[in-house]
């Protein structure tokens, strides 16, 4: 079972955990991304996240399907936030439920690593003296 | 000629100066042709680490040909998560 969502309101990690829970599940791995207050020594004030929403959903769905075919997992939930986020807020939650913990950990790592490479979502960092789209330039 | 509506996100929206742009390409033009035209009109694109193009919400190869009814989107380097 797969649960993919984009939200403009705060994410609820418990909702992802609940989705991947079940009688056949022996372990749940959860990744929660949080907004950090600095990057390369520079103070970050806040982030803006923007998504190409239909494609972001379909790319996240591909990741979930690949995770399911590569690892022995049953359930995966991926929620991503869009809009303005303050320090400490949660841009992404990924929860994976599997019969055994090894597959859950591996699939969770695969899902967040691949999300960062392929899902069309962009973040802009706001500093005291300006702003920058992350990773846009070499 | 065909008129393509281009969607732009992240830094590509800043470079175009808006979330949408219409670009004319010769019939049968490809993703590579589109990128060449964009780089010519907006040299800032050549400074990016990469620029992918999505056609109908799927990453497209340079040789893929475009049609007027396609939804074409510019995908600068992603940074979600």
Backbone of each chain as ProteinMPNN parsed JSONL, in Angstrom:
{"seq_chain_A": "XXXXXXXXXXXXXXXXXXXXXXXXXXXXXXXXXXXXXXXXXXXXXXXXXXXXXXXXXXXXXXXXXXXXXXXXXXXXXXXXXXXXXXXXXXXXXXXXXXXXXXXXXXXXXXXXXXXXXXXXXXXXXXXXXXXXXXXXXX", "coords_chain_A": {"N_chain_A": [[0.84, -1.189, 0.0], [0.442, 2.232, -0.762], [1.01, 5.627, 0.031], [0.901, 8.813, -0.967], [1.476, 12.2, -0.598], [1.12, 15.768, -0.993], [1.387, 18.731, 0.889], [0.188, 21.914, 2.017], [0.012, 22.619, 4.566], [1.142, 22.052, 8.005], [3.002, 18.976, 8.314], [2.053, 15.706, 9.453], [3.632, 13.444, 11.179], [2.764, 11.224, 12.532], [0.541, 10.428, 11.102], [1.658, 9.28, 8.843], [3.025, 7.137, 10.003], [0.861, 5.728, 11.056], [-0.362, 4.935, 8.675], [1.398, 3.033, 7.638], [1.316, 1.04, 9.464], [0.34, -2.207, 10.714], [-1.005, -5.572, 11.033], [0.754, -7.389, 9.815], [3.156, -6.181, 9.919], [6.456, -5.864, 11.074], [8.311, -3.983, 11.677], [8.878, -0.449, 11.582], [10.32, 2.079, 9.74], [11.208, 5.471, 9.936], [11.715, 8.537, 8.356], [12.267, 11.86, 9.115], [12.481, 14.957, 7.847], [13.918, 18.098, 8.745], [13.851, 21.687, 9.045], [16.835, 23.366, 9.022], [18.887, 25.75, 10.853], [21.082, 26.886, 9.661], [23.33, 27.04, 6.84], [26.272, 25.915, 5.448], [27.626, 27.506, 7.346], [26.209, 29.856, 7.264], [23.579, 31.888, 8.41], [20.271, 30.76, 8.265], [17.059, 31.971, 7.623], [14.472, 31.174, 6.885], [12.652, 28.821, 4.78], [11.415, 28.478, 1.425], [9.318, 26.247, -0.234], [8.648, 24.846, -3.386], [6.656, 23.128, -5.735], [6.288, 21.169, -8.718], [3.41, 20.087, -9.032], [1.728, 17.832, -10.092], [3.675, 16.239, -11.345], [5.498, 15.875, -9.275], [4.015, 14.291, -7.541], [3.713, 12.012, -9.204], [6.378, 11.217, -9.552], [7.124, 10.662, -6.932], [5.444, 8.527, -6.515], [6.567, 6.668, -8.269], [8.999, 6.215, -6.946], [8.078, 4.99, -4.637], [6.964, 2.663, -5.739], [9.265, 1.492, -6.863], [10.751, 1.102, -4.525], [9.2, -0.797, -3.306], [9.497, -2.936, -5.082], [12.21, -3.449, -4.939], [12.889, -3.954, -2.297], [11.895, -5.884, 0.557], [9.214, -4.821, 1.388], [6.037, -3.746, 2.663], [4.417, -1.501, 3.028], [4.321, 1.976, 2.349], [4.687, 5.408, 3.028], [4.761, 8.684, 1.901], [5.11, 11.982, 2.527], [5.188, 15.364, 1.541], [5.943, 18.762, 2.109], [4.798, 21.969, 0.911], [5.346, 25.498, 0.238], [5.918, 28.162, 2.642], [8.351, 27.572, 5.13], [9.341, 27.577, 8.499], [12.239, 27.664, 10.72], [12.96, 24.487, 12.077], [10.559, 23.371, 11.306], [8.853, 20.766, 9.39], [9.732, 19.518, 6.345], [9.51, 17.063, 5.025], [8.25, 13.743, 5.361], [8.882, 10.339, 5.579], [7.674, 7.143, 5.838], [8.126, 3.688, 6.329], [6.831, 0.482, 6.321], [7.525, -2.86, 7.17], [7.9, -6.47, 7.169], [10.302, -7.075, 8.454], [13.018, -5.32, 10.087], [15.356, -4.617, 8.626], [14.793, -4.361, 5.85], [12.983, -2.283, 6.02], [14.553, -0.105, 6.96], [16.4, 0.094, 4.803], [14.755, 0.62, 2.582], [13.599, 3.012, 3.335], [15.798, 4.735, 3.42], [16.562, 4.586, 0.716], [14.29, 5.771, -0.415], [14.248, 8.481, 0.535], [16.743, 9.378, -0.374], [16.465, 9.108, -3.163], [14.249, 10.711, -3.641], [15.376, 13.237, -3.214], [16.904, 13.435, -5.481], [15.277, 13.205, -7.768], [12.59, 14.167, -7.582], [10.444, 16.756, -8.585], [10.766, 19.269, -6.815], [11.53, 22.306, -5.247], [13.71, 24.252, -3.201], [14.035, 27.418, -1.685], [16.406, 29.252, -0.005], [16.279, 31.622, 2.555], [18.215, 34.284, 3.603], [19.778, 36.655, 5.911], [20.789, 38.568, 4.237], [19.813, 38.137, 1.691], [18.641, 35.75, -0.818], [18.489, 32.374, -2.069], [18.108, 29.905, -4.623], [18.363, 26.589, -3.83], [21.067, 24.531, -4.806], [20.942, 25.217, -7.486], [22.994, 26.374, -9.003], [26.375, 25.545, -10.154]], "CA_chain_A": [[0.0, 0.0, 0.0], [1.244, 3.439, -0.952], [0.334, 6.864, 0.41], [1.73, 9.927, -1.426], [0.724, 13.443, -0.417], [1.745, 17.089, -0.862], [0.553, 19.538, 1.775], [0.61, 23.284, 2.314], [-0.138, 22.792, 6.017], [2.157, 21.22, 8.671], [2.905, 17.53, 8.145], [1.772, 14.932, 10.651], [4.407, 12.209, 11.055], [1.973, 10.102, 13.058], [-0.363, 9.948, 10.05], [2.454, 8.378, 8.001], [3.253, 5.905, 10.784], [-0.408, 4.982, 11.124], [-0.648, 4.34, 7.372], [2.251, 1.866, 7.377], [1.155, 0.068, 10.548], [-0.593, -3.282, 10.406], [-0.711, -6.833, 11.721], [1.848, -8.116, 9.173], [4.341, -5.32, 9.993], [7.311, -6.115, 12.233], [9.136, -2.812, 11.952], [8.579, 0.765, 10.822], [11.398, 3.064, 9.704], [10.646, 6.79, 9.647], [12.627, 9.665, 8.181], [11.629, 13.167, 9.249], [13.378, 16.068, 7.532], [13.574, 19.321, 9.472], [14.522, 22.886, 8.521], [17.993, 23.705, 9.84], [19.032, 27.201, 10.966], [22.265, 27.414, 8.98], [23.898, 26.235, 5.769], [27.674, 26.315, 5.244], [27.996, 28.562, 8.274], [25.41, 31.066, 7.073], [22.306, 31.776, 9.118], [19.073, 30.641, 7.427], [15.894, 32.511, 8.329], [13.321, 30.341, 6.565], [12.717, 28.223, 3.44], [10.199, 28.355, 0.624], [9.31, 25.054, -1.088], [7.748, 24.936, -4.53], [6.595, 21.83, -6.428], [5.486, 20.925, -9.923], [2.686, 19.133, -8.196], [1.358, 16.524, -10.664], [4.869, 15.435, -11.598], [6.07, 15.502, -7.974], [3.238, 13.136, -7.069], [3.991, 10.806, -9.996], [7.748, 10.763, -9.277], [7.115, 10.028, -5.603], [4.791, 7.227, -6.672], [7.568, 5.763, -8.869], [9.95, 5.839, -5.89], [7.4, 4.023, -3.754], [6.851, 1.384, -6.448], [10.611, 0.908, -6.936], [11.127, 0.648, -3.181], [8.479, -2.028, -3.035], [10.009, -4.054, -5.883], [13.613, -3.728, -4.602], [13.038, -4.368, -0.899], [10.726, -6.645, 1.012], [8.388, -3.952, 2.23], [4.615, -3.816, 2.351], [3.679, -0.235, 3.086], [5.177, 3.162, 2.338], [3.976, 6.684, 3.06], [5.668, 9.801, 1.637], [4.427, 13.283, 2.543], [6.096, 16.502, 1.387], [5.33, 20.07, 2.342], [5.123, 23.087, 0.019], [5.088, 26.799, 0.84], [6.953, 28.74, 3.52], [8.615, 26.812, 6.357], [10.232, 28.222, 9.468], [13.238, 26.779, 11.315], [12.395, 23.428, 12.909], [9.388, 22.735, 10.69], [9.098, 19.476, 8.734], [9.409, 19.512, 4.915], [9.254, 15.738, 4.457], [8.163, 12.564, 6.222], [8.769, 9.061, 4.866], [7.549, 5.998, 6.742], [8.092, 2.404, 5.621], [6.5, -0.665, 7.17], [7.962, -4.123, 6.573], [7.9, -7.559, 8.156], [11.566, -7.068, 9.196], [13.529, -3.947, 10.144], [16.4, -4.329, 7.644], [14.167, -3.879, 4.618], [12.351, -0.99, 6.3], [15.614, 0.907, 6.96], [16.966, 0.251, 3.457], [13.771, 1.239, 1.693], [13.412, 4.396, 3.779], [16.97, 5.492, 2.936], [16.431, 4.671, -0.741], [13.206, 6.689, -0.778], [14.612, 9.889, 0.745], [17.869, 9.711, -1.258], [15.965, 9.241, -4.536], [13.391, 11.909, -3.662], [16.223, 14.425, -3.337], [17.504, 13.468, -6.819], [14.371, 13.144, -8.929], [11.241, 14.731, -7.439], [10.514, 18.184, -8.925], [10.47, 20.182, -5.708], [12.668, 23.23, -5.122], [13.67, 25.096, -2.009], [14.761, 28.679, -1.678], [16.858, 29.639, 1.334], [16.277, 33.062, 2.841], [19.247, 34.719, 4.541], [19.604, 38.047, 6.324], [21.213, 39.483, 3.167], [19.388, 37.715, 0.354], [17.972, 34.46, -0.934], [19.087, 31.587, -3.15], [17.533, 28.59, -4.918], [19.376, 25.615, -3.432], [21.608, 23.577, -5.794], [20.687, 25.618, -8.879], [24.241, 26.693, -9.704], [27.488, 24.661, -9.802]], "C_chain_A": [[0.877, 1.24, 0.0], [0.403, 4.662, -0.63], [1.259, 8.023, 0.067], [0.912, 11.21, -1.273], [1.646, 14.658, -0.429], [0.804, 17.944, -0.033], [1.097, 20.946, 1.891], [0.393, 23.608, 3.794], [0.836, 21.838, 6.701], [1.902, 19.715, 8.517], [2.698, 16.858, 9.505], [2.475, 13.582, 10.514], [3.602, 11.004, 11.541], [1.031, 9.544, 11.995], [0.376, 8.984, 9.12], [2.696, 7.053, 8.719], [1.987, 5.062, 10.831], [-0.682, 4.263, 9.807], [0.15, 3.055, 7.16], [2.187, 0.829, 8.498], [0.194, -1.035, 10.121], [-0.143, -4.582, 11.033], [0.453, -7.611, 11.118], [3.179, -7.375, 9.306], [5.129, -5.622, 11.266], [8.202, -4.954, 12.587], [8.758, -1.665, 11.05], [9.797, 1.674, 10.902], [10.803, 4.393, 9.257], [11.781, 7.776, 9.441], [11.81, 10.943, 8.275], [12.675, 14.225, 8.927], [12.943, 17.3, 8.302], [14.399, 20.492, 8.922], [15.6, 23.332, 9.512], [18.256, 25.217, 9.789], [20.285, 27.754, 10.303], [22.642, 26.482, 7.835], [25.275, 26.779, 5.45], [28.038, 27.544, 6.084], [27.172, 29.842, 8.172], [24.028, 30.879, 7.697], [21.133, 31.758, 8.13], [17.876, 31.119, 8.24], [14.665, 31.635, 8.123], [13.52, 29.765, 5.17], [11.359, 28.355, 2.758], [10.33, 27.111, -0.245], [8.254, 25.221, -2.166], [7.781, 23.583, -5.238], [5.874, 21.97, -7.752], [4.599, 19.749, -9.522], [2.325, 17.813, -8.878], [2.573, 15.626, -10.904], [5.53, 15.011, -10.285], [5.341, 14.282, -7.417], [3.612, 11.884, -7.866], [5.413, 10.318, -9.762], [7.842, 10.12, -7.893], [6.462, 8.644, -5.681], [5.758, 6.206, -7.296], [8.563, 5.29, -7.813], [9.327, 4.78, -4.992], [7.311, 2.661, -4.433], [8.214, 0.701, -6.561], [11.054, 0.377, -5.582], [10.45, -0.689, -2.883], [9.046, -3.206, -3.834], [11.445, -4.412, -5.494], [13.797, -4.288, -3.207], [11.767, -5.105, -0.481], [9.901, -5.787, 1.968], [6.941, -4.036, 1.772], [3.978, -2.451, 2.192], [4.656, 0.936, 3.106], [4.304, 4.418, 2.258], [4.999, 7.798, 2.879], [4.846, 11.084, 1.589], [5.462, 14.385, 2.405], [5.3, 17.787, 1.526], [5.683, 21.016, 1.201], [4.784, 24.389, 0.74], [6.215, 27.21, 1.767], [7.099, 27.926, 4.799], [9.62, 27.555, 7.228], [11.208, 27.177, 10.019], [12.54, 25.75, 12.225], [11.172, 22.751, 12.321], [9.826, 21.546, 9.827], [8.725, 19.548, 7.257], [9.006, 18.138, 4.388], [9.175, 14.688, 5.557], [8.045, 11.341, 5.318], [8.701, 7.963, 5.92], [7.408, 4.736, 5.904], [7.795, 1.307, 6.637], [6.842, -1.948, 6.456], [7.88, -5.223, 7.628], [9.155, -7.531, 9.034], [12.249, -5.707, 9.056], [14.544, -3.621, 9.049], [15.817, -3.736, 6.372], [13.543, -2.499, 4.835], [13.399, 0.126, 6.281], [16.113, 1.17, 5.543], [16.003, 0.99, 2.533], [13.564, 2.705, 2.055], [14.574, 5.26, 3.283], [16.905, 5.663, 1.421], [15.4, 5.742, -1.122], [13.62, 8.143, -0.575], [15.766, 10.276, -0.178], [17.372, 9.947, -2.689], [15.058, 10.458, -4.672], [14.236, 13.148, -3.899], [16.847, 14.536, -4.73], [16.492, 13.687, -7.938], [13.052, 13.894, -8.779], [11.29, 16.251, -7.665], [9.935, 19.074, -7.83], [11.735, 21.02, -5.513], [12.554, 24.012, -3.824], [14.554, 26.317, -2.183], [15.108, 29.001, -0.238], [16.835, 31.155, 1.453], [17.312, 33.35, 3.908], [18.956, 36.164, 4.968], [19.904, 39.004, 5.163], [20.806, 39.008, 1.78], [18.743, 36.344, 0.373], [18.578, 33.707, -2.111], [18.299, 30.285, -3.335], [18.622, 27.544, -4.691], [19.746, 24.719, -4.61], [21.454, 24.006, -7.243], [21.98, 25.823, -9.669], [25.356, 25.741, -9.282], [28.27, 25.208, -8.605]], "O_chain_A": [[1.91, 1.295, 0.667], [-0.776, 4.724, -0.978], [2.285, 8.211, 0.72], [-0.214, 11.294, -1.763], [2.781, 14.607, 0.046], [-0.413, 17.901, -0.212], [2.309, 21.158, 1.869], [0.574, 24.751, 4.216], [1.319, 20.903, 6.062], [0.765, 19.247, 8.579], [3.108, 17.369, 10.547], [1.986, 12.686, 9.825], [3.748, 9.899, 11.019], [0.748, 8.346, 11.976], [-0.196, 7.996, 8.661], [2.586, 5.982, 8.121], [2.03, 3.842, 10.668], [-1.168, 3.132, 9.799], [-0.355, 2.099, 6.573], [2.928, -0.154, 8.477], [-0.665, -0.821, 9.266], [0.986, -4.683, 11.514], [1.083, -8.408, 11.812], [4.213, -7.874, 8.862], [4.584, -5.639, 12.37], [8.79, -4.925, 13.668], [8.368, -1.864, 9.899], [10.26, 2.005, 11.994], [10.001, 4.445, 8.325], [12.703, 7.847, 10.253], [10.791, 11.092, 7.601], [13.652, 14.372, 9.661], [11.749, 17.529, 8.496], [15.5, 20.303, 8.403], [15.318, 23.633, 10.672], [17.899, 25.884, 8.818], [20.537, 28.957, 10.369], [22.321, 25.293, 7.853], [25.431, 27.976, 5.207], [28.668, 28.484, 5.6], [27.409, 30.799, 8.909], [23.393, 29.838, 7.527], [21.02, 32.632, 7.27], [17.696, 30.728, 9.393], [13.909, 31.382, 9.06], [14.44, 30.163, 4.455], [10.31, 28.347, 3.402], [11.343, 26.934, -0.923], [7.135, 25.668, -1.912], [8.839, 22.96, -5.325], [4.963, 22.786, -7.894], [4.978, 18.585, -9.652], [2.586, 16.754, -8.306], [2.513, 14.414, -10.696], [6.063, 13.905, -10.192], [5.962, 13.359, -6.889], [3.809, 10.816, -7.285], [5.644, 9.109, -9.771], [8.565, 9.14, -7.71], [6.881, 7.71, -4.996], [5.773, 5.037, -6.911], [8.93, 4.116, -7.779], [9.973, 3.795, -4.634], [7.547, 1.629, -3.803], [8.321, -0.512, -6.382], [11.669, -0.687, -5.503], [11.046, -1.587, -2.289], [9.079, -4.334, -3.343], [11.866, -5.552, -5.693], [14.755, -5.019, -2.953], [10.71, -4.958, -1.095], [9.894, -6.0, 3.18], [6.665, -4.361, 0.617], [3.111, -2.253, 1.341], [5.681, 0.897, 3.786], [3.321, 4.469, 1.519], [5.989, 7.86, 3.608], [3.993, 11.252, 0.718], [6.498, 14.354, 3.07], [4.143, 17.877, 1.114], [6.744, 20.884, 0.59], [4.039, 24.394, 1.719], [7.324, 26.679, 1.695], [6.113, 27.623, 5.471], [10.617, 28.088, 6.741], [11.033, 25.975, 9.816], [11.664, 26.089, 13.021], [10.779, 21.677, 12.777], [11.015, 21.352, 9.571], [7.542, 19.631, 6.928], [8.252, 18.042, 3.42], [9.915, 14.728, 6.54], [7.217, 11.308, 4.408], [9.568, 7.87, 6.789], [6.681, 4.705, 4.912], [8.437, 1.224, 7.684], [6.505, -2.126, 5.286], [7.801, -4.947, 8.825], [9.105, -7.906, 10.205], [12.088, -5.023, 8.046], [14.602, -2.482, 8.584], [16.303, -2.718, 5.876], [13.571, -1.65, 3.944], [13.183, 1.174, 5.671], [16.235, 2.322, 5.125], [16.408, 1.883, 1.789], [13.374, 3.544, 1.174], [14.369, 6.37, 2.791], [17.162, 6.749, 0.902], [15.623, 6.523, -2.046], [13.359, 8.97, -1.449], [15.777, 11.384, -0.713], [17.814, 10.887, -3.351], [15.088, 11.154, -5.687], [13.865, 14.015, -4.691], [17.276, 15.621, -5.123], [16.823, 14.295, -8.956], [12.442, 14.232, -9.794], [12.073, 16.951, -7.024], [8.804, 19.552, -7.904], [12.854, 20.515, -5.602], [11.461, 24.386, -3.398], [15.649, 26.257, -2.741], [14.243, 29.023, 0.638], [17.306, 31.873, 0.571], [17.301, 32.746, 4.981], [18.031, 36.805, 4.469], [19.356, 40.105, 5.1], [21.397, 39.435, 0.788], [18.35, 35.837, 1.423], [19.115, 34.314, -3.037], [17.88, 29.648, -2.368], [19.688, 27.616, -5.301], [18.878, 24.212, -5.319], [21.797, 23.244, -8.147], [22.054, 25.49, -10.852], [25.308, 25.184, -8.185], [29.243, 24.593, -8.169]]}, "seq_chain_B": "XXXXXXXXXXXXXXXXXXXXXXXXXXXXXXXXXXXXXXXXXXXXXXXXXXXXXXXXXXXXXXXXXXXXXXXXXXXXXXXXX", "coords_chain_B": {"N_chain_B": [[5.33, 26.384, -37.959], [5.21, 25.77, -34.413], [3.428, 26.566, -31.421], [4.52, 26.506, -28.173], [3.54, 26.031, -24.878], [5.265, 26.826, -22.042], [6.009, 25.717, -18.82], [7.412, 27.01, -15.845], [9.579, 26.569, -13.055], [10.95, 27.174, -9.753], [14.248, 28.383, -9.959], [14.149, 28.673, -12.692], [11.781, 29.938, -13.216], [12.283, 32.453, -12.164], [14.269, 33.255, -13.98], [12.876, 33.351, -16.433], [11.088, 35.248, -15.731], [8.482, 34.767, -15.07], [5.787, 32.386, -14.526], [4.961, 31.081, -16.762], [5.546, 30.708, -20.268], [5.301, 31.339, -23.739], [6.674, 29.694, -26.449], [7.911, 29.66, -29.76], [8.565, 27.035, -31.958], [10.02, 25.285, -34.745], [7.875, 22.972, -36.521], [7.942, 19.645, -35.304], [10.096, 20.075, -33.722], [12.547, 19.432, -31.165], [13.242, 18.445, -27.705], [15.905, 19.163, -27.291], [16.125, 21.213, -29.187], [14.391, 23.073, -28.075], [15.779, 23.703, -25.713], [18.059, 24.878, -26.781], [16.947, 27.18, -27.955], [15.943, 28.437, -25.67], [18.331, 28.948, -24.245], [19.486, 30.746, -25.975], [17.73, 32.918, -25.886], [17.605, 33.438, -23.178], [20.28, 33.782, -21.608], [21.057, 33.271, -18.99], [20.295, 30.709, -18.318], [22.372, 29.056, -19.063], [24.114, 29.141, -16.974], [23.231, 27.481, -15.03], [23.463, 24.462, -13.015], [22.305, 22.274, -14.199], [19.683, 21.572, -16.567], [16.721, 20.144, -16.855], [14.023, 18.838, -18.872], [10.581, 18.371, -18.734], [8.022, 16.466, -20.228], [4.66, 16.316, -20.415], [4.621, 15.652, -17.682], [6.689, 13.803, -17.399], [10.166, 13.047, -17.243], [12.091, 14.063, -20.034], [13.96, 12.951, -22.908], [16.735, 14.402, -24.789], [16.315, 14.076, -27.572], [13.623, 13.79, -27.922], [10.643, 14.549, -29.657], [8.51, 17.435, -29.782], [5.106, 18.483, -29.288], [2.316, 20.663, -29.987], [0.251, 20.296, -28.146], [1.452, 19.269, -25.93], [2.315, 19.302, -22.443], [4.815, 21.172, -21.318], [7.577, 21.429, -19.209], [10.055, 23.24, -17.418], [12.765, 21.983, -15.626], [14.806, 22.817, -13.334], [17.816, 22.058, -11.333], [16.765, 19.872, -8.778], [15.67, 20.237, -5.344], [14.332, 19.179, -3.155], [13.068, 17.715, -0.067]], "CA_chain_B": [[5.799, 26.617, -36.592], [4.253, 25.428, -33.359], [3.531, 27.371, -30.203], [4.583, 25.648, -26.993], [3.413, 26.699, -23.576], [6.307, 26.303, -21.165], [5.865, 25.997, -17.385], [8.729, 27.187, -15.233], [9.567, 26.45, -11.594], [12.202, 27.469, -9.074], [15.053, 29.455, -10.554], [13.795, 28.899, -14.102], [10.691, 30.938, -13.2], [12.943, 33.759, -11.99], [14.987, 33.607, -15.213], [11.887, 33.723, -17.443], [10.296, 36.376, -15.269], [7.082, 34.368, -14.914], [5.584, 30.946, -14.395], [4.623, 30.514, -18.076], [6.07, 31.421, -21.433], [5.016, 30.656, -24.998], [7.838, 29.708, -27.334], [7.66, 29.067, -31.071], [9.608, 26.165, -32.511], [9.581, 24.636, -35.989], [7.168, 21.697, -36.325], [8.867, 18.534, -35.133], [11.202, 20.476, -32.853], [12.817, 18.497, -30.067], [13.623, 18.985, -26.409], [17.192, 19.834, -27.472], [15.857, 22.472, -29.899], [13.797, 23.991, -27.099], [16.82, 24.18, -24.805], [18.906, 25.799, -27.551], [16.214, 28.443, -28.088], [15.899, 29.074, -24.346], [19.672, 29.447, -23.91], [19.73, 31.904, -26.828], [16.933, 34.068, -25.415], [17.836, 33.665, -21.743], [21.617, 33.208, -21.379], [21.21, 32.859, -17.588], [20.105, 29.252, -18.202], [23.63, 28.322, -19.241], [24.854, 29.167, -15.709], [22.692, 26.483, -14.093], [24.173, 23.186, -12.934], [21.645, 21.397, -15.168], [18.301, 21.964, -16.859], [15.953, 19.052, -17.462], [12.721, 19.206, -19.422], [9.551, 17.334, -18.572], [6.927, 16.52, -21.185], [3.496, 15.638, -19.823], [4.988, 15.207, -16.325], [7.74, 12.782, -17.4], [11.454, 13.529, -17.726], [12.202, 13.804, -21.471], [15.299, 12.874, -23.486], [16.96, 15.525, -25.714], [15.825, 13.824, -28.926], [12.158, 13.636, -27.972], [10.008, 15.664, -30.366], [7.46, 18.116, -29.013], [3.893, 18.83, -30.024], [1.668, 21.83, -29.367], [-0.635, 19.977, -27.021], [2.227, 18.778, -24.792], [2.623, 20.186, -21.312], [6.28, 21.175, -21.238], [8.006, 22.125, -17.989], [11.499, 23.346, -17.181], [13.089, 21.396, -14.33], [16.184, 23.074, -12.881], [18.208, 21.064, -10.319], [15.749, 19.779, -7.717], [16.245, 20.397, -4.005], [13.325, 18.856, -2.147], [13.496, 16.925, 1.078]], "C_chain_B": [[4.745, 26.146, -35.599], [4.522, 26.305, -32.142], [3.482, 26.432, -29.003], [4.413, 26.494, -25.744], [4.377, 26.02, -22.61], [5.993, 26.691, -19.722], [7.247, 26.08, -16.762], [8.604, 27.202, -13.714], [10.933, 26.849, -11.049], [12.946, 28.572, -9.801], [14.702, 29.686, -12.018], [12.636, 29.898, -14.216], [11.281, 32.346, -13.033], [13.62, 34.195, -13.289], [14.011, 34.059, -16.307], [11.115, 34.972, -17.043], [8.817, 36.048, -15.158], [6.96, 32.865, -14.92], [5.269, 30.277, -15.727], [5.216, 31.373, -19.183], [5.64, 30.628, -22.661], [6.224, 30.816, -25.908], [7.45, 29.066, -28.658], [8.858, 28.25, -31.506], [9.111, 25.635, -33.841], [8.856, 23.326, -35.672], [8.182, 20.569, -36.237], [10.065, 18.87, -34.261], [11.323, 19.552, -31.651], [13.092, 19.24, -28.76], [14.95, 19.732, -26.523], [17.013, 21.173, -28.188], [15.293, 23.52, -28.939], [14.88, 24.564, -26.188], [17.755, 25.159, -25.519], [18.244, 27.177, -27.656], [16.164, 29.195, -26.751], [17.253, 29.694, -23.981], [19.985, 30.712, -24.723], [19.002, 33.126, -26.263], [17.223, 34.429, -23.966], [19.183, 33.053, -21.353], [21.845, 32.752, -19.934], [21.057, 31.341, -17.42], [21.424, 28.498, -18.3], [24.464, 28.314, -17.963], [24.37, 28.098, -14.733], [23.514, 25.204, -14.134], [23.608, 22.204, -13.961], [20.271, 21.986, -15.457], [17.63, 20.792, -17.569], [14.635, 19.608, -17.987], [11.774, 18.037, -19.182], [8.469, 17.554, -19.611], [5.794, 15.674, -20.621], [3.88, 14.934, -18.527], [5.965, 14.036, -16.29], [9.04, 13.42, -17.882], [11.628, 13.113, -19.178], [13.67, 13.751, -21.887], [15.467, 14.006, -24.515], [16.342, 15.316, -27.101], [14.313, 13.713, -29.046], [11.532, 14.826, -28.694], [8.792, 16.162, -29.596], [6.278, 18.415, -29.915], [3.142, 19.903, -29.258], [0.842, 21.475, -28.145], [0.133, 19.452, -25.804], [2.292, 19.81, -23.672], [4.125, 20.078, -21.074], [6.686, 21.988, -20.016], [9.526, 22.123, -17.896], [11.791, 22.9, -15.759], [14.549, 21.709, -14.01], [16.549, 22.083, -11.777], [17.245, 21.065, -9.13], [16.433, 19.833, -6.353], [15.211, 20.162, -2.919], [13.925, 18.067, -1.001], [13.943, 17.793, 2.231]], "O_chain_B": [[3.551, 26.123, -35.898], [5.648, 26.72, -31.871], [2.535, 25.664, -28.835], [5.056, 27.531, -25.577], [4.316, 24.811, -22.389], [5.74, 27.861, -19.433], [8.143, 25.311, -17.111], [7.662, 27.764, -13.157], [11.931, 26.863, -11.77], [12.355, 29.572, -10.208], [14.93, 30.778, -12.54], [12.532, 30.62, -15.208], [10.838, 33.299, -13.674], [13.555, 35.367, -13.661], [14.277, 35.026, -17.02], [10.559, 35.671, -17.89], [7.982, 36.953, -15.153], [7.9, 32.152, -15.271], [5.301, 29.051, -15.826], [5.363, 32.588, -19.051], [5.614, 29.398, -22.636], [6.728, 31.921, -26.113], [6.749, 28.054, -28.684], [10.003, 28.697, -31.436], [7.902, 25.543, -34.053], [9.171, 22.652, -34.691], [9.155, 20.531, -36.99], [10.954, 18.038, -34.081], [10.342, 18.973, -31.184], [13.164, 20.468, -28.713], [15.117, 20.8, -25.934], [17.668, 22.156, -27.841], [15.665, 24.692, -28.985], [14.901, 25.766, -25.921], [18.191, 26.149, -24.932], [18.895, 28.205, -27.47], [16.32, 30.415, -26.702], [17.318, 30.814, -23.474], [20.653, 31.626, -24.239], [19.566, 34.216, -26.171], [17.101, 35.589, -23.573], [19.231, 31.94, -20.83], [22.729, 31.934, -19.679], [21.62, 30.757, -16.495], [21.586, 27.435, -17.701], [25.429, 27.556, -17.871], [25.023, 27.837, -13.722], [24.168, 24.894, -15.129], [24.347, 21.398, -14.527], [19.758, 22.798, -14.687], [17.929, 20.489, -18.724], [14.196, 20.691, -17.602], [12.121, 16.876, -19.399], [8.047, 18.684, -19.852], [5.95, 14.477, -20.382], [3.517, 13.78, -18.298], [6.069, 13.348, -15.275], [9.033, 14.231, -18.808], [11.356, 11.967, -19.536], [14.516, 14.421, -21.296], [14.48, 14.512, -25.05], [15.896, 16.275, -27.731], [13.783, 13.56, -30.146], [11.845, 15.976, -28.387], [8.141, 15.416, -28.865], [6.417, 18.578, -31.127], [3.3, 20.045, -28.046], [0.742, 22.268, -27.209], [-0.467, 19.214, -24.756], [2.322, 21.017, -23.913], [4.634, 19.029, -20.68], [6.201, 23.101, -19.812], [10.189, 21.146, -18.245], [11.162, 23.363, -14.807], [15.437, 20.941, -14.379], [15.683, 21.336, -11.322], [16.948, 22.111, -8.553], [17.616, 19.517, -6.223], [15.202, 20.844, -1.894], [15.124, 17.79, -0.97], [14.335, 17.275, 3.277]]}, "name": "protein", "num_of_chains": 2, "seq": "XXXXXXXXXXXXXXXXXXXXXXXXXXXXXXXXXXXXXXXXXXXXXXXXXXXXXXXXXXXXXXXXXXXXXXXXXXXXXXXXXXXXXXXXXXXXXXXXXXXXXXXXXXXXXXXXXXXXXXXXXXXXXXXXXXXXXXXXXXXXXXXXXXXXXXXXXXXXXXXXXXXXXXXXXXXXXXXXXXXXXXXXXXXXXXXXXXXXXXXXXXXXXXXXXXXXXXXXXXX"}
